[in-house]
């Protein structure tokens, strides 16, 4: 069977990257304007402390403290690992909060997460369509997705962080299907799928559906 046609160039021009970081700054505008004194999200919502204090707990007291936390359902203790899953985003935000302090580092982490989501989506779109303009638009659409923006407003940026790995998984799978010699791309696609699953458990199922559709489409063609 002859090899499939190689995917288009996926390199992103600098202006596409600049657009993604600018849009992320607009989305995080209220928190960035009050950097150091405000958290991303709408004050007064019951869920706002839910994910935010998980980051603080992991970074201040370590992962082990999450297994016997009284920060929720006080005075009862609760295993936050069972409730919230692996705190991958809390571990990822640690270098920034360690360097910049709390909550500055956390806000910068969320800003970079949105920018990374836009960049990863732009990379996939550039590979698929071959158009830098389409890549820029796709990245903006991903960052302004109503579900993700709502989750941020509710104080749950975990979904934003986990979503970064979807375009990476699909794009790497596309590379593997387009070139049988790119075995490492298939391996990295699995790693991206796994990281998305660890970030938020139901992402594992959704990512899997997308990858299966891509595989089925490649089989038909």
C-alpha positions as CSV (number, residue, x, y, z in Angstrom):
1,X,0.0,0.0,0.0
2,X,1.6,3.3,-1.0
3,X,2.2,5.8,1.8
4,X,-0.4,8.6,2.4
5,X,0.4,12.1,1.2
6,X,2.4,14.0,3.7
7,X,0.5,16.6,5.8
8,X,0.9,20.3,4.9
9,X,3.5,22.5,6.6
10,X,2.6,23.0,10.2
11,X,5.0,25.8,11.0
12,X,3.3,28.9,12.4
13,X,4.3,32.4,11.4
14,X,5.1,34.8,14.2
15,X,2.0,36.9,13.7
16,X,-0.2,33.8,14.2
17,X,1.5,33.2,17.6
18,X,1.2,36.9,18.5
19,X,-2.5,36.7,17.8
20,X,-2.9,33.8,20.2
21,X,-1.1,35.5,23.0
22,X,-3.1,38.8,22.4
23,X,-6.4,37.0,22.5
24,X,-5.4,35.2,25.7
25,X,-4.6,38.6,27.2
26,X,-8.1,39.8,26.2
27,X,-9.8,36.8,27.8
28,X,-7.7,37.2,31.0
29,X,-7.9,41.0,30.8
30,X,-9.7,41.6,34.1
31,X,-7.4,39.4,36.1
32,X,-4.2,40.6,34.3
33,X,-5.2,44.3,35.0
34,X,-5.3,43.4,38.7
35,X,-2.4,41.1,38.6
36,X,-1.3,40.0,42.1
37,X,-4.6,40.8,43.8
38,X,-7.3,39.1,41.7
39,X,-7.9,35.5,40.5
40,X,-9.4,34.6,37.1
41,X,-13.1,33.9,37.6
42,X,-16.2,35.6,38.9
43,X,-16.1,36.5,42.5
44,X,-18.9,35.1,44.7
45,X,-19.5,31.9,42.8
46,X,-19.4,28.8,44.9
47,X,-17.1,26.9,42.6
48,X,-14.5,29.6,42.3
49,X,-12.3,28.2,45.2
50,X,-12.7,24.6,44.0
51,X,-9.9,24.3,41.5
52,X,-8.0,27.4,42.7
53,X,-7.4,26.1,46.2
54,X,-6.4,22.8,44.9
55,X,-3.4,24.5,43.2
56,X,-2.6,26.3,46.4
57,X,-2.9,23.1,48.5
58,X,-0.6,21.0,46.2
59,X,2.0,23.8,45.9
60,X,2.0,24.7,49.6
61,X,1.6,21.3,51.3
62,X,2.5,18.7,48.6
63,X,0.5,16.1,46.7
64,X,0.1,14.0,49.9
65,X,-1.9,16.7,51.6
66,X,-4.6,16.3,48.9
67,X,-5.5,12.8,50.2
68,X,-6.6,14.2,53.6
69,X,-7.8,17.7,52.9
70,X,-10.3,19.5,55.1
71,X,-10.5,22.5,52.7
72,X,-13.8,21.2,51.4
73,X,-16.6,19.7,53.5
74,X,-14.9,20.9,56.7
75,X,-14.6,19.5,59.4
76,X,-14.7,16.2,57.4
77,X,-11.6,15.3,55.5
78,X,-11.8,14.5,51.8
79,X,-9.4,12.7,49.3
80,X,-9.1,15.4,46.7
81,X,-7.3,13.1,44.4
82,X,-10.3,10.8,44.2
83,X,-12.6,13.8,43.7
84,X,-10.6,15.9,41.3
85,X,-8.1,13.4,39.8
86,X,-4.4,13.9,39.3
87,X,-3.5,17.5,39.9
88,X,-1.5,17.8,36.7
89,X,-2.4,21.5,36.1
90,X,-1.5,22.3,39.7
91,X,1.9,20.7,39.2
92,X,2.3,22.5,35.9
93,X,1.5,25.9,37.5
94,X,4.0,25.4,40.4
95,X,7.1,26.9,38.7
96,X,5.2,30.1,37.9
97,X,3.7,30.5,41.4
98,X,7.1,29.7,42.9
99,X,8.8,32.4,40.8
100,X,6.0,35.0,40.8
101,X,4.1,34.3,44.0
102,X,0.4,33.8,44.6
103,X,-1.9,34.6,42.9
104,X,0.3,36.3,40.3
105,X,1.9,33.1,39.1
106,X,-1.5,31.4,39.0
107,X,-3.0,34.1,36.8
108,X,0.0,34.0,34.5
109,X,-0.4,30.3,34.3
110,X,-4.0,30.5,33.2
111,X,-3.0,33.2,30.6
112,X,-0.3,30.9,29.2
113,X,-2.7,28.0,29.2
114,X,-5.1,29.9,26.9
115,X,-2.3,31.0,24.7
116,X,-1.0,27.4,24.5
117,X,-4.5,26.1,23.6
118,X,-4.8,28.7,20.8
119,X,-1.3,27.9,19.5
120,X,-1.9,24.1,19.6
121,X,-5.2,24.5,17.7
122,X,-3.6,26.9,15.2
123,X,-0.8,24.3,14.7
124,X,-3.4,21.6,13.9
125,X,-5.3,23.8,11.6
126,X,-2.2,24.9,9.8
127,X,-1.3,21.3,9.2
128,X,-4.8,20.4,8.0
129,X,-5.7,23.4,5.9
130,X,-2.2,24.7,5.0
131,X,-3.4,28.3,5.6
132,X,-1.8,30.6,8.3
133,X,-5.0,32.7,8.3
134,X,-7.1,29.6,9.0
135,X,-4.7,28.7,11.7
136,X,-5.0,32.1,13.4
137,X,-8.8,31.9,13.2
138,X,-8.9,28.4,14.6
139,X,-6.8,29.4,17.6
140,X,-9.0,32.3,18.4
141,X,-12.1,30.1,18.2
142,X,-10.6,27.6,20.5
143,X,-9.7,30.3,23.1
144,X,-13.2,31.9,23.0
145,X,-15.1,28.6,23.1
146,X,-18.1,29.3,25.4
147,X,-17.7,26.1,27.4
148,X,-14.1,26.9,28.3
149,X,-14.7,30.6,29.0
150,X,-17.6,29.6,31.3
151,X,-15.4,27.1,33.1
152,X,-12.9,29.9,33.6
153,X,-15.6,32.2,35.0
154,X,-16.6,29.5,37.4
155,X,-13.0,29.2,38.6
156,X,-12.2,25.9,36.8
157,X,-9.3,26.4,34.5
158,X,-8.4,22.7,34.6
159,X,-10.6,22.2,31.5
160,X,-8.6,24.8,29.7
161,X,-5.3,23.2,30.5
162,X,-6.5,19.8,29.6
163,X,-7.9,21.0,26.2
164,X,-4.4,21.9,25.1
165,X,-3.6,18.2,24.5
166,X,-6.5,17.5,22.1
167,X,-5.1,19.3,19.0
168,X,-1.7,17.9,19.8
169,X,-3.1,14.4,20.0
170,X,-5.0,14.7,16.7
171,X,-2.2,16.5,14.9
172,X,0.4,13.9,15.9
173,X,-1.9,11.1,14.9
174,X,-2.4,12.8,11.6
175,X,1.4,12.9,11.1
176,X,1.6,9.2,11.9
177,X,-1.2,8.3,9.4
178,X,0.4,10.5,6.7
179,X,3.8,8.9,7.0
180,X,4.2,5.3,8.3
181,X,7.9,6.1,9.1
182,X,6.9,8.7,11.7
183,X,6.4,6.1,14.5
184,X,7.5,8.6,17.2
185,X,4.5,10.8,16.2
186,X,2.1,7.9,17.0
187,X,3.9,7.5,20.4
188,X,3.6,11.2,21.1
189,X,0.0,11.2,20.1
190,X,-0.6,8.6,22.8
191,X,1.3,10.7,25.3
192,X,-0.8,13.7,24.5
193,X,-3.9,11.6,24.9
194,X,-2.7,10.4,28.3
195,X,-1.8,13.9,29.5
196,X,-5.3,15.1,28.5
197,X,-6.8,12.2,30.4
198,X,-4.7,12.9,33.5
199,X,-5.7,16.6,33.3
200,X,-9.4,15.8,33.3
201,X,-10.7,12.3,33.3
202,X,-13.5,12.6,30.8
203,X,-11.2,14.2,28.3
204,X,-9.7,10.7,27.9
205,X,-13.0,9.4,26.4
206,X,-13.6,12.5,24.2
207,X,-10.0,12.5,22.9
208,X,-10.3,8.8,22.2
209,X,-13.5,9.3,20.1
210,X,-11.8,12.0,18.0
211,X,-8.7,9.8,17.4
212,X,-10.9,6.8,16.4
213,X,-12.8,9.0,13.9
214,X,-9.5,10.1,12.5
215,X,-8.4,6.5,12.2
216,X,-11.7,5.4,10.6
217,X,-11.5,8.2,8.1
218,X,-8.0,7.3,7.1
219,X,-9.1,3.7,6.7
220,X,-11.9,4.7,4.3
221,X,-9.6,6.8,2.2
